Amino acid sequence: MQTHLGLLVLFAAFVSVVFAVLMRDEPRTQLRFGATLFGAFIAGAVVAGWLMLPLPL
Amino acid sequence: MRATTIEGAQGANPLVVALAAWLIPGAGHLWSGQRFKGLVFLVVLPAMFATGLALQGRLFPFELQQPLVALAAIADLGIGLPYFIAKGLGFGGGAVLAVTYEYGNTFVIVAGLLNLLVACDAWDVAAGRK
């Protein structure tokens, strides 16, 4: 679990749950917003990692 | 549901509710009658804080000579009671050489900042703005 990806997923899960519950009132919209946020975290990290692949130049 | 929320917070001073929300994560929403939100915050925020400590994160000291360290200390304190419990039990020393040190710091700091955000929301709920 103590890999960069594993901790990234755990961090994304914690933050997504808090923001979803904080910013939405209905369970269905909480679930949808939380899943979107979680997906965005993971996708953003993968894209950022891919962009940094050629570094250091 | 909203009517219940406002009834739950009726008569409570928003500042006191916000302070309770800071001290015990989720307490402000529980006080205002938002049980589900309160319980989620009560479980998730201390769990995130504890994960950060388990990853060898550090509870930063209040060193005004180092502004970034002082800011991190304020963020750490944002989690409320769990911070004092962890300090009292001797956790949060931080292991700089541990591979998870920076990850741990991130978890601890973000847990504190999220709790401050939750406390601000509890203030708004208690004041009838949400």
N, CA and C atoms of all chains as a GROMACS GRO file, in nm:
protein
  561
    1MET      N    1   0.083  -0.121   0.000
    1MET     CA    2   0.000   0.000   0.000
    1MET      C    3   0.087   0.126   0.000
    2GLN      N    4   0.210   0.112   0.051
    2GLN     CA    5   0.293   0.233   0.062
    2GLN      C    6   0.367   0.261  -0.068
    3THR      N    7   0.294   0.258  -0.178
    3THR     CA    8   0.350   0.300  -0.306
    3THR      C    9   0.292   0.439  -0.334
    4HIS      N   10   0.356   0.508  -0.426
    4HIS     CA   11   0.308   0.642  -0.460
    4HIS      C   12   0.163   0.634  -0.508
    5LEU      N   13   0.135   0.536  -0.595
    5LEU     CA   14  -0.001   0.524  -0.651
    5LEU      C   15  -0.101   0.486  -0.542
    6GLY      N   16  -0.063   0.393  -0.456
    6GLY     CA   17  -0.155   0.351  -0.349
    6GLY      C   18  -0.190   0.466  -0.256
    7LEU      N   19  -0.090   0.544  -0.217
    7LEU     CA   20  -0.115   0.658  -0.128
    7LEU      C   21  -0.192   0.769  -0.200
    8LEU      N   22  -0.166   0.783  -0.330
    8LEU     CA   23  -0.242   0.880  -0.411
    8LEU      C   24  -0.390   0.843  -0.413
    9VAL      N   25  -0.420   0.714  -0.432
    9VAL     CA   26  -0.559   0.668  -0.436
    9VAL      C   27  -0.625   0.691  -0.299
   10LEU      N   28  -0.552   0.658  -0.192
   10LEU     CA   29  -0.606   0.677  -0.057
   10LEU      C   30  -0.634   0.825  -0.029
   11PHE      N   31  -0.538   0.912  -0.066
   11PHE     CA   32  -0.554   1.056  -0.046
   11PHE      C   33  -0.674   1.108  -0.126
   12ALA      N   34  -0.684   1.064  -0.251
   12ALA     CA   35  -0.795   1.107  -0.337
   12ALA      C   36  -0.929   1.062  -0.277
   13ALA      N   37  -0.931   0.942  -0.221
   13ALA     CA   38  -1.055   0.890  -0.162
   13ALA      C   39  -1.098   0.976  -0.042
   14PHE      N   40  -1.003   1.005   0.047
   14PHE     CA   41  -1.034   1.086   0.166
   14PHE      C   42  -1.088   1.224   0.124
   15VAL      N   43  -1.016   1.290   0.036
   15VAL     CA   44  -1.054   1.428  -0.002
   15VAL      C   45  -1.186   1.428  -0.079
   16SER      N   46  -1.204   1.330  -0.166
   16SER     CA   47  -1.328   1.324  -0.246
   16SER      C   48  -1.450   1.304  -0.156
   17VAL      N   49  -1.437   1.216  -0.057
   17VAL     CA   50  -1.550   1.191   0.033
   17VAL      C   51  -1.587   1.319   0.109
   18VAL      N   52  -1.486   1.387   0.162
   18VAL     CA   53  -1.512   1.508   0.241
   18VAL      C   54  -1.577   1.616   0.154
   19PHE      N   55  -1.520   1.640   0.035
   19PHE     CA   56  -1.576   1.745  -0.051
   19PHE      C   57  -1.716   1.710  -0.100
   20ALA      N   58  -1.737   1.582  -0.134
   20ALA     CA   59  -1.869   1.542  -0.183
   20ALA      C   60  -1.976   1.562  -0.076
   21VAL      N   61  -1.945   1.521   0.046
   21VAL     CA   62  -2.042   1.533   0.156
   21VAL      C   63  -2.061   1.680   0.196
   22LEU      N   64  -1.952   1.757   0.186
   22LEU     CA   65  -1.959   1.898   0.226
   22LEU      C   66  -2.037   1.983   0.124
   23MET      N   67  -2.017   1.954  -0.003
   23MET     CA   68  -2.069   2.045  -0.106
   23MET      C   69  -2.201   2.003  -0.169
   24ARG      N   70  -2.245   1.881  -0.143
   24ARG     CA   71  -2.373   1.835  -0.196
   24ARG      C   72  -2.459   1.784  -0.082
   25ASP      N   73  -2.592   1.797  -0.099
   25ASP     CA   74  -2.683   1.760   0.010
   25ASP      C   75  -2.753   1.626  -0.012
   26GLU      N   76  -2.780   1.592  -0.136
   26GLU     CA   77  -2.854   1.468  -0.163
   26GLU      C   78  -2.757   1.352  -0.185
   27PRO      N   79  -2.789   1.234  -0.132
   27PRO     CA   80  -2.698   1.119  -0.146
   27PRO      C   81  -2.657   1.088  -0.290
   28ARG      N   82  -2.753   1.098  -0.383
   28ARG     CA   83  -2.720   1.064  -0.521
   28ARG      C   84  -2.620   1.165  -0.580
   29THR      N   85  -2.641   1.293  -0.554
   29THR     CA   86  -2.549   1.394  -0.608
   29THR      C   87  -2.414   1.389  -0.535
   30GLN      N   88  -2.418   1.350  -0.406
   30GLN     CA   89  -2.292   1.333  -0.333
   30GLN      C   90  -2.209   1.223  -0.397
   31LEU      N   91  -2.276   1.112  -0.429
   31LEU     CA   92  -2.207   0.997  -0.489
   31LEU      C   93  -2.149   1.035  -0.625
   32ARG      N   94  -2.230   1.104  -0.706
   32ARG     CA   95  -2.185   1.142  -0.839
   32ARG      C   96  -2.068   1.241  -0.833
   33PHE      N   97  -2.081   1.342  -0.747
   33PHE     CA   98  -1.975   1.443  -0.735
   33PHE      C   99  -1.848   1.381  -0.678
   34GLY      N  100  -1.863   1.294  -0.578
   34GLY     CA  101  -1.746   1.228  -0.519
   34GLY      C  102  -1.674   1.140  -0.619
   35ALA      N  103  -1.751   1.065  -0.698
   35ALA     CA  104  -1.690   0.977  -0.799
   35ALA      C  105  -1.619   1.059  -0.906
   36THR      N  106  -1.682   1.170  -0.946
   36THR     CA  107  -1.619   1.257  -1.047
   36THR      C  108  -1.488   1.315  -0.996
   37LEU      N  109  -1.493   1.362  -0.871
   37LEU     CA  110  -1.374   1.422  -0.810
   37LEU      C  111  -1.262   1.319  -0.796
   38PHE      N  112  -1.299   1.200  -0.752
   38PHE     CA  113  -1.201   1.092  -0.735
   38PHE      C  114  -1.137   1.058  -0.870
   39GLY      N  115  -1.221   1.045  -0.971
   39GLY     CA  116  -1.171   1.015  -1.105
   39GLY      C  117  -1.079   1.124  -1.157
   40ALA      N  118  -1.116   1.250  -1.129
   40ALA     CA  119  -1.035   1.362  -1.175
   40ALA      C  120  -0.898   1.362  -1.106
   41PHE      N  121  -0.898   1.329  -0.976
   41PHE     CA  122  -0.771   1.320  -0.903
   41PHE      C  123  -0.679   1.216  -0.969
   42ILE      N  124  -0.734   1.097  -0.990
   42ILE     CA  125  -0.651   0.988  -1.044
   42ILE      C  126  -0.607   1.021  -1.187
   43ALA      N  127  -0.702   1.065  -1.270
   43ALA     CA  128  -0.669   1.096  -1.409
   43ALA      C  129  -0.567   1.209  -1.416
   44GLY      N  130  -0.585   1.312  -1.332
   44GLY     CA  131  -0.492   1.425  -1.330
   44GLY      C  132  -0.352   1.380  -1.292
   45ALA      N  133  -0.344   1.291  -1.195
   45ALA     CA  134  -0.212   1.242  -1.150
   45ALA      C  135  -0.146   1.159  -1.260
   46VAL      N  136  -0.225   1.076  -1.328
   46VAL     CA  137  -0.168   0.993  -1.435
   46VAL      C  138  -0.120   1.082  -1.550
   47VAL      N  139  -0.200   1.182  -1.586
   47VAL     CA  140  -0.161   1.273  -1.695
   47VAL      C  141  -0.036   1.352  -1.656
   48ALA      N  142  -0.034   1.403  -1.530
   48ALA     CA  143   0.083   1.480  -1.485
   48ALA      C  144   0.207   1.391  -1.485
   49GLY      N  145   0.191   1.268  -1.440
   49GLY     CA  146   0.304   1.174  -1.439
   49GLY      C  147   0.352   1.145  -1.580
   50TRP      N  148   0.258   1.130  -1.672
   50TRP     CA  149   0.293   1.103  -1.813
   50TRP      C  150   0.368   1.221  -1.872
   51LEU      N  151   0.322   1.343  -1.841
   51LEU     CA  152   0.388   1.464  -1.893
   51LEU      C  153   0.530   1.478  -1.838
   52MET      N  154   0.551   1.428  -1.716
   52MET     CA  155   0.684   1.441  -1.655
   52MET      C  156   0.778   1.327  -1.695
   53LEU      N  157   0.727   1.233  -1.772
   53LEU     CA  158   0.806   1.115  -1.810
   53LEU      C  159   0.941   1.150  -1.871
   54PRO      N  160   0.946   1.249  -1.964
   54PRO     CA  161   1.076   1.280  -2.026
   54PRO      C  162   1.173   1.354  -1.935
   55LEU      N  163   1.129   1.394  -1.815
   55LEU     CA  164   1.216   1.472  -1.727
   55LEU      C  165   1.305   1.380  -1.644
   56PRO      N  166   1.424   1.415  -1.605
   56PRO     CA  167   1.494   1.534  -1.650
   56PRO      C  168   1.540   1.521  -1.796
   57LEU      N  169   1.537   1.633  -1.865
   57LEU     CA  170   1.568   1.632  -2.008
   57LEU      C  171   1.713   1.595  -2.033
   58MET      N  172  -3.569   1.842   0.487
   58MET     CA  173  -3.436   1.819   0.546
   58MET      C  174  -3.373   1.951   0.588
   59ARG      N  175  -3.388   2.052   0.503
   59ARG     CA  176  -3.330   2.182   0.537
   59ARG      C  177  -3.398   2.241   0.661
   60ALA      N  178  -3.532   2.224   0.671
   60ALA     CA  179  -3.605   2.276   0.786
   60ALA      C  180  -3.553   2.213   0.914
   61THR      N  181  -3.525   2.081   0.909
   61THR     CA  182  -3.472   2.011   1.026
   61THR      C  183  -3.337   2.070   1.066
   62THR      N  184  -3.257   2.100   0.963
   62THR     CA  185  -3.125   2.155   0.988
   62THR      C  186  -3.133   2.288   1.062
   63ILE      N  187  -3.222   2.373   1.015
   63ILE     CA  188  -3.232   2.505   1.076
   63ILE      C  189  -3.288   2.492   1.218
   64GLU      N  190  -3.384   2.400   1.236
   64GLU     CA  191  -3.437   2.378   1.371
   64GLU      C  192  -3.327   2.328   1.464
   65GLY      N  193  -3.242   2.238   1.409
   65GLY     CA  194  -3.135   2.181   1.491
   65GLY      C  195  -3.037   2.286   1.540
   66ALA      N  196  -3.011   2.387   1.457
   66ALA     CA  197  -2.913   2.489   1.492
   66ALA      C  198  -2.975   2.607   1.565
   67GLN      N  199  -3.108   2.604   1.580
   67GLN     CA  200  -3.178   2.718   1.637
   67GLN      C  201  -3.126   2.750   1.778
   68GLY      N  202  -3.098   2.877   1.801
   68GLY     CA  203  -3.058   2.919   1.934
   68GLY      C  204  -2.910   2.903   1.962
   69ALA      N  205  -2.841   2.829   1.877
   69ALA     CA  206  -2.698   2.808   1.901
   69ALA      C  207  -2.619   2.923   1.841
   70ASN      N  208  -2.521   2.969   1.915
   70ASN     CA  209  -2.432   3.074   1.864
   70ASN      C  210  -2.343   3.014   1.755
   71PRO      N  211  -2.347   3.069   1.634
   71PRO     CA  212  -2.266   3.013   1.524
   71PRO      C  213  -2.117   3.002   1.558
   72LEU      N  214  -2.066   3.097   1.636
   72LEU     CA  215  -1.924   3.091   1.674
   72LEU      C  216  -1.896   2.969   1.760
   73VAL      N  217  -1.987   2.941   1.855
   73VAL     CA  218  -1.970   2.824   1.943
   73VAL      C  219  -1.979   2.696   1.861
   74VAL      N  220  -2.073   2.693   1.766
   74VAL     CA  221  -2.088   2.575   1.680
   74VAL      C  222  -1.960   2.555   1.598
   75ALA      N  223  -1.906   2.664   1.544
   75ALA     CA  224  -1.783   2.654   1.464
   75ALA      C  225  -1.665   2.607   1.551
   76LEU      N  226  -1.658   2.656   1.673
   76LEU     CA  227  -1.550   2.612   1.763
   76LEU      C  228  -1.563   2.463   1.796
   77ALA      N  229  -1.688   2.420   1.818
   77ALA     CA  230  -1.712   2.277   1.845
   77ALA      C  231  -1.674   2.194   1.722
   78ALA      N  232  -1.707   2.248   1.604
   78ALA     CA  233  -1.675   2.178   1.479
   78ALA      C  234  -1.525   2.166   1.460
   79TRP      N  235  -1.452   2.271   1.501
   79TRP     CA  236  -1.305   2.265   1.491
   79TRP      C  237  -1.249   2.163   1.591
   80LEU      N  238  -1.300   2.169   1.714
   80LEU     CA  239  -1.244   2.084   1.820
   80LEU      C  240  -1.270   1.936   1.793
   81ILE      N  241  -1.393   1.904   1.757
   81ILE     CA  242  -1.429   1.764   1.726
   81ILE      C  243  -1.482   1.761   1.583
   82PRO      N  244  -1.404   1.706   1.490
   82PRO     CA  245  -1.449   1.704   1.351
   82PRO      C  246  -1.591   1.647   1.337
   83GLY      N  247  -1.678   1.722   1.271
   83GLY     CA  248  -1.816   1.676   1.249
   83GLY      C  249  -1.914   1.720   1.356
   84ALA      N  250  -1.863   1.767   1.470
   84ALA     CA  251  -1.952   1.803   1.581
   84ALA      C  252  -2.048   1.916   1.544
   85GLY      N  253  -2.002   2.011   1.464
   85GLY     CA  254  -2.086   2.124   1.425
   85GLY      C  255  -2.207   2.079   1.344
   86HIS      N  256  -2.184   1.987   1.249
   86HIS     CA  257  -2.295   1.938   1.167
   86HIS      C  258  -2.387   1.848   1.249
   87LEU      N  259  -2.331   1.769   1.339
   87LEU     CA  260  -2.415   1.686   1.427
   87LEU      C  261  -2.504   1.776   1.512
   88TRP      N  262  -2.446   1.885   1.564
   88TRP     CA  263  -2.519   1.981   1.647
   88TRP      C  264  -2.634   2.044   1.567
   89SER      N  265  -2.608   2.070   1.439
   89SER     CA  266  -2.709   2.133   1.354
   89SER      C  267  -2.810   2.034   1.297
   90GLY      N  268  -2.798   1.910   1.335
   90GLY     CA  269  -2.896   1.810   1.291
   90GLY      C  270  -2.861   1.740   1.162
   91GLN      N  271  -2.742   1.770   1.106
   91GLN     CA  272  -2.700   1.702   0.982
   91GLN      C  273  -2.616   1.579   1.021
   92ARG      N  274  -2.689   1.474   1.062
   92ARG     CA  275  -2.622   1.358   1.120
   92ARG      C  276  -2.528   1.287   1.024
   93PHE      N  277  -2.576   1.266   0.901
   93PHE     CA  278  -2.492   1.193   0.804
   93PHE      C  279  -2.361   1.266   0.778
   94LYS      N  280  -2.373   1.397   0.750
   94LYS     CA  281  -2.252   1.476   0.724
   94LYS      C  282  -2.159   1.473   0.845
   95GLY      N  283  -2.217   1.493   0.963
   95GLY     CA  284  -2.138   1.495   1.084
   95GLY      C  285  -2.065   1.364   1.108
   96LEU      N  286  -2.134   1.253   1.087
   96LEU     CA  287  -2.071   1.123   1.110
   96LEU      C  288  -1.959   1.096   1.009
   97VAL      N  289  -1.982   1.137   0.883
   97VAL     CA  290  -1.877   1.118   0.781
   97VAL      C  291  -1.752   1.196   0.821
   98PHE      N  292  -1.770   1.322   0.860
   98PHE     CA  293  -1.654   1.404   0.899
   98PHE      C  294  -1.588   1.348   1.025
   99LEU      N  295  -1.669   1.299   1.117
   99LEU     CA  296  -1.617   1.243   1.242
   99LEU      C  297  -1.528   1.121   1.217
  100VAL      N  298  -1.560   1.046   1.114
  100VAL     CA  299  -1.482   0.925   1.083
  100VAL      C  300  -1.366   0.956   0.989
  101VAL      N  301  -1.396   1.026   0.879
  101VAL     CA  302  -1.297   1.041   0.772
  101VAL      C  303  -1.181   1.134   0.810
  102LEU      N  304  -1.211   1.249   0.871
  102LEU     CA  305  -1.103   1.344   0.900
  102LEU      C  306  -1.002   1.292   1.002
  103PRO      N  307  -1.047   1.238   1.118
  103PRO     CA  308  -0.947   1.178   1.209
  103PRO      C  309  -0.874   1.060   1.146
  104ALA      N  310  -0.944   0.983   1.059
  104ALA     CA  311  -0.877   0.871   0.992
  104ALA      C  312  -0.766   0.920   0.900
  105MET      N  313  -0.793   1.030   0.830
  105MET     CA  314  -0.690   1.087   0.742
  105MET      C  315  -0.571   1.138   0.823
  106PHE      N  316  -0.603   1.204   0.935
  106PHE     CA  317  -0.498   1.256   1.024
  106PHE      C  318  -0.413   1.140   1.079
  107ALA      N  319  -0.482   1.034   1.125
  107ALA     CA  320  -0.411   0.918   1.182
  107ALA      C  321  -0.326   0.848   1.076
  108THR      N  322  -0.377   0.844   0.952
  108THR     CA  323  -0.300   0.783   0.843
  108THR      C  324  -0.171   0.863   0.821
  109GLY      N  325  -0.182   0.994   0.825
  109GLY     CA  326  -0.065   1.079   0.809
  109GLY      C  327   0.040   1.052   0.916
  110LEU      N  328  -0.006   1.036   1.040
  110LEU     CA  329   0.088   1.007   1.149
  110LEU      C  330   0.150   0.868   1.132
  111ALA      N  331   0.067   0.772   1.086
  111ALA     CA  332   0.118   0.636   1.064
  111ALA      C  333   0.221   0.634   0.952
  112LEU      N  334   0.212   0.731   0.862
  112LEU     CA  335   0.309   0.741   0.751
  112LEU      C  336   0.432   0.823   0.792
  113GLN      N  337   0.451   0.841   0.922
  113GLN     CA  338   0.567   0.913   0.977
  113GLN      C  339   0.562   1.062   0.952
  114GLY      N  340   0.440   1.116   0.933
  114GLY     CA  341   0.428   1.261   0.918
  114GLY      C  342   0.461   1.332   1.048
  115ARG      N  343   0.487   1.461   1.036
  115ARG     CA  344   0.531   1.539   1.151
  115ARG      C  345   0.426   1.642   1.190
  116LEU      N  346   0.411   1.662   1.321
  116LEU     CA  347   0.330   1.775   1.369
  116LEU      C  348   0.428   1.891   1.387
  117PHE      N  349   0.420   1.989   1.298
  117PHE     CA  350   0.522   2.093   1.293
  117PHE      C  351   0.513   2.188   1.413
  118PRO      N  352   0.628   2.236   1.460
  118PRO     CA  353   0.629   2.331   1.572
  118PRO      C  354   0.596   2.472   1.523
  119PHE      N  355   0.554   2.557   1.615
  119PHE     CA  356   0.523   2.697   1.581
  119PHE      C  357   0.652   2.778   1.584
  120GLU      N  358   0.722   2.778   1.473
  120GLU     CA  359   0.847   2.854   1.463
  120GLU      C  360   0.824   2.974   1.371
  121LEU      N  361   0.809   3.090   1.434
  121LEU     CA  362   0.778   3.209   1.355
  121LEU      C  363   0.895   3.253   1.268
  122GLN      N  364   1.018   3.207   1.304
  122GLN     CA  365   1.134   3.242   1.220
  122GLN      C  366   1.126   3.172   1.085
  123GLN      N  367   1.052   3.061   1.081
  123GLN     CA  368   1.034   2.988   0.954
  123GLN      C  369   0.885   2.991   0.918
  124PRO      N  370   0.844   3.090   0.838
  124PRO     CA  371   0.701   3.111   0.809
  124PRO      C  372   0.630   2.988   0.754
  125LEU      N  373   0.696   2.912   0.667
  125LEU     CA  374   0.629   2.795   0.608
  125LEU      C  375   0.605   2.687   0.714
  126VAL      N  376   0.700   2.673   0.806
  126VAL     CA  377   0.682   2.577   0.915
  126VAL      C  378   0.567   2.620   1.006
  127ALA      N  379   0.560   2.751   1.032
  127ALA     CA  380   0.452   2.804   1.116
  127ALA      C  381   0.316   2.783   1.049
  128LEU      N  382   0.310   2.803   0.917
  128LEU     CA  383   0.184   2.781   0.844
  128LEU      C  384   0.144   2.633   0.850
  129ALA      N  385   0.243   2.545   0.836
  129ALA     CA  386   0.214   2.401   0.845
  129ALA      C  387   0.164   2.366   0.984
  130ALA      N  388   0.220   2.431   1.087
  130ALA     CA  389   0.176   2.406   1.224
  130ALA      C  390   0.031   2.449   1.244
  131ILE      N  391  -0.006   2.563   1.186
  131ILE     CA  392  -0.145   2.610   1.195
  131ILE      C  393  -0.238   2.510   1.125
  132ALA      N  394  -0.196   2.462   1.008
  132ALA     CA  395  -0.276   2.364   0.934
  132ALA      C  396  -0.292   2.235   1.016
  133ASP      N  397  -0.182   2.191   1.080
  133ASP     CA  398  -0.188   2.071   1.165
  133ASP      C  399  -0.290   2.090   1.276
  134LEU      N  400  -0.287   2.207   1.336
  134LEU     CA  401  -0.377   2.237   1.450
  134LEU      C  402  -0.524   2.240   1.406
  135GLY      N  403  -0.546   2.256   1.277
  135GLY     CA  404  -0.682   2.264   1.225
  135GLY      C  405  -0.768   2.142   1.253
  136ILE      N  406  -0.707   2.030   1.282
  136ILE     CA  407  -0.784   1.907   1.305
  136ILE      C  408  -0.848   1.908   1.445
  137GLY      N  409  -0.802   1.996   1.533
  137GLY     CA  410  -0.865   2.009   1.666
  137GLY      C  411  -0.815   1.908   1.768
  138LEU      N  412  -0.910   1.844   1.837
  138LEU     CA  413  -0.877   1.754   1.948
  138LEU      C  414  -0.779   1.642   1.911
  139PRO      N  415  -0.795   1.578   1.794
  139PRO     CA  416  -0.698   1.474   1.759
  139PRO      C  417  -0.553   1.522   1.761
  140TYR      N  418  -0.531   1.650   1.731
  140TYR     CA  419  -0.395   1.707   1.735
  140TYR      C  420  -0.340   1.699   1.877
  141PHE      N  421  -0.422   1.742   1.975
  141PHE     CA  422  -0.376   1.743   2.113
  141PHE      C  423  -0.358   1.602   2.167
  142ILE      N  424  -0.447   1.510   2.126
  142ILE     CA  425  -0.434   1.369   2.168
  142ILE      C  426  -0.303   1.312   2.112
  143ALA      N  427  -0.278   1.336   1.983
  143ALA     CA  428  -0.156   1.285   1.921
  143ALA      C  429  -0.032   1.343   1.989
  144LYS      N  430  -0.036   1.473   2.017
  144LYS     CA  431   0.078   1.536   2.086
  144LYS      C  432   0.098   1.475   2.223
  145GLY      N  433  -0.014   1.457   2.295
  145GLY     CA  434  -0.007   1.402   2.430
  145GLY      C  435   0.047   1.261   2.434
  146LEU      N  436   0.016   1.184   2.329
  146LEU     CA  437   0.063   1.045   2.323
  146LEU      C  438   0.202   1.034   2.261
  147GLY      N  439   0.258   1.147   2.222
  147GLY     CA  440   0.396   1.146   2.169
  147GLY      C  441   0.407   1.113   2.021
  148PHE      N  442   0.293   1.119   1.949
  148PHE     CA  443   0.299   1.095   1.804
  148PHE      C  444   0.336   1.225   1.733
  149GLY      N  445   0.370   1.211   1.606
  149GLY     CA  446   0.394   1.330   1.523
  149GLY      C  447   0.536   1.381   1.530
  150GLY      N  448   0.628   1.295   1.575
  150GLY     CA  449   0.768   1.336   1.579
  150GLY      C  450   0.823   1.351   1.437
  151GLY      N  451   0.771   1.269   1.347
  151GLY     CA  452   0.816   1.276   1.208
  151GLY      C  453   0.950   1.208   1.189
  152ALA      N  454   0.959   1.123   1.089
  152ALA     CA  455   1.085   1.056   1.057
  152ALA      C  456   1.129   1.104   0.920
  153VAL      N  457   1.220   1.203   0.921
  153VAL     CA  458   1.260   1.268   0.796
  153VAL      C  459   1.317   1.170   0.695
  154LEU      N  460   1.381   1.066   0.745
  154LEU     CA  461   1.444   0.969   0.655
  154LEU      C  462   1.348   0.865   0.602
  155ALA      N  463   1.227   0.860   0.660
  155ALA     CA  464   1.128   0.761   0.613
  155ALA      C  465   1.081   0.797   0.473
  156VAL      N  466   1.062   0.696   0.391
  156VAL     CA  467   1.022   0.722   0.252
  156VAL      C  468   0.883   0.783   0.245
  157THR      N  469   0.803   0.762   0.349
  157THR     CA  470   0.665   0.814   0.348
  157THR      C  471   0.651   0.947   0.423
  158TYR      N  472   0.763   1.006   0.466
  158TYR     CA  473   0.758   1.128   0.547
  158TYR      C  474   0.676   1.240   0.482
  159GLU      N  475   0.706   1.272   0.358
  159GLU     CA  476   0.636   1.381   0.291
  159GLU      C  477   0.489   1.347   0.265
  160TYR      N  478   0.463   1.220   0.236
  160TYR     CA  479   0.324   1.176   0.218
  160TYR      C  480   0.248   1.198   0.349
  161GLY      N  481   0.311   1.156   0.459
  161GLY     CA  482   0.248   1.171   0.591
  161GLY      C  483   0.217   1.316   0.622
  162ASN      N  484   0.314   1.404   0.593
  162ASN     CA  485   0.292   1.548   0.617
  162ASN      C  486   0.172   1.597   0.536
  163THR      N  487   0.162   1.552   0.412
  163THR     CA  488   0.052   1.595   0.326
  163THR      C  489  -0.082   1.551   0.384
  164PHE      N  490  -0.090   1.427   0.429
  164PHE     CA  491  -0.215   1.378   0.488
  164PHE      C  492  -0.252   1.458   0.612
  165VAL      N  493  -0.155   1.481   0.699
  165VAL     CA  494  -0.182   1.551   0.826
  165VAL      C  495  -0.225   1.696   0.800
  166ILE      N  496  -0.152   1.764   0.713
  166ILE     CA  497  -0.182   1.905   0.684
  166ILE      C  498  -0.318   1.919   0.615
  167VAL      N  499  -0.344   1.835   0.517
  167VAL     CA  500  -0.471   1.846   0.444
  167VAL      C  501  -0.589   1.809   0.534
  168ALA      N  502  -0.571   1.711   0.623
  168ALA     CA  503  -0.679   1.678   0.717
  168ALA      C  504  -0.715   1.800   0.802
  169GLY      N  505  -0.613   1.873   0.848
  169GLY     CA  506  -0.637   1.993   0.929
  169GLY      C  507  -0.707   2.102   0.849
  170LEU      N  508  -0.662   2.122   0.726
  170LEU     CA  509  -0.723   2.227   0.642
  170LEU      C  510  -0.868   2.192   0.607
  171LEU      N  511  -0.892   2.064   0.578
  171LEU     CA  512  -1.030   2.022   0.548
  171LEU      C  513  -1.120   2.044   0.669
  172ASN      N  514  -1.067   2.017   0.788
  172ASN     CA  515  -1.150   2.036   0.908
  172ASN      C  516  -1.182   2.185   0.929
  173LEU      N  517  -1.087   2.272   0.896
  173LEU     CA  518  -1.115   2.416   0.906
  173LEU      C  519  -1.226   2.455   0.807
  174LEU      N  520  -1.223   2.395   0.689
  174LEU     CA  521  -1.328   2.420   0.589
  174LEU      C  522  -1.463   2.370   0.641
  175VAL      N  523  -1.462   2.253   0.701
  175VAL     CA  524  -1.585   2.195   0.758
  175VAL      C  525  -1.637   2.284   0.872
  176ALA      N  526  -1.547   2.338   0.952
  176ALA     CA  527  -1.589   2.426   1.062
  176ALA      C  528  -1.653   2.555   1.007
  177CYS      N  529  -1.597   2.608   0.898
  177CYS     CA  530  -1.658   2.727   0.835
  177CYS      C  531  -1.797   2.694   0.783
  178ASP      N  532  -1.812   2.575   0.725
  178ASP     CA  533  -1.944   2.534   0.676
  178ASP      C  534  -2.042   2.519   0.792
  179ALA      N  535  -1.995   2.464   0.903
  179ALA     CA  536  -2.081   2.448   1.021
  179ALA      C  537  -2.128   2.585   1.072
  180TRP      N  538  -2.038   2.683   1.065
  180TRP     CA  539  -2.072   2.822   1.102
  180TRP      C  540  -2.187   2.872   1.015
  181ASP      N  541  -2.173   2.853   0.883
  181ASP     CA  542  -2.278   2.897   0.789
  181ASP      C  543  -2.410   2.827   0.816
  182VAL      N  544  -2.405   2.697   0.842
  182VAL     CA  545  -2.527   2.620   0.869
  182VAL      C  546  -2.594   2.672   0.996
  183ALA      N  547  -2.514   2.694   1.100
  183ALA     CA  548  -2.570   2.742   1.228
  183ALA      C  549  -2.627   2.883   1.215
  184ALA      N  550  -2.567   2.962   1.126
  184ALA     CA  551  -2.614   3.100   1.106
  184ALA      C  552  -2.736   3.105   1.013
  185GLY      N  553  -2.776   2.989   0.959
  185GLY     CA  554  -2.893   2.983   0.871
  185GLY      C  555  -2.866   3.027   0.730
  186ARG      N  556  -2.738   3.036   0.692
  186ARG     CA  557  -2.704   3.078   0.556
  186ARG      C  558  -2.706   2.961   0.458
  187LYS      N  559  -2.710   2.838   0.509
  187LYS     CA  560  -2.711   2.721   0.420
  187LYS      C  561  -2.827   2.630   0.457
   0.00000   0.00000   0.00000
